[in-house]
Amino acid sequence: MNIGRAKIIAIITGFISIAICIAYLLLITIFDFRTILNDHLSNIT
């Protein structure tokens, strides 16, 4: 029975780590887009 519980904990931990990775990539993409947008706006004026 402990093997089943360990497997469930491993799966949950894997999903949490994947969610953290996706959130990190989204944040990096948003901040990178803001930098490109700011550079573009400063070149217009």
Secondary structure as the mmCIF struct_conf table of DSSP 4:
data_model
#
loop_
_struct_conf.conf_type_id
_struct_conf.id
_struct_conf.beg_label_comp_id
_struct_conf.beg_label_asym_id
_struct_conf.beg_label_seq_id
_struct_conf.end_label_comp_id
_struct_conf.end_label_asym_id
_struct_conf.end_label_seq_id
HELX_RH_AL_P HELX_RH_AL_P1 ASN A 2 ILE A 44
#
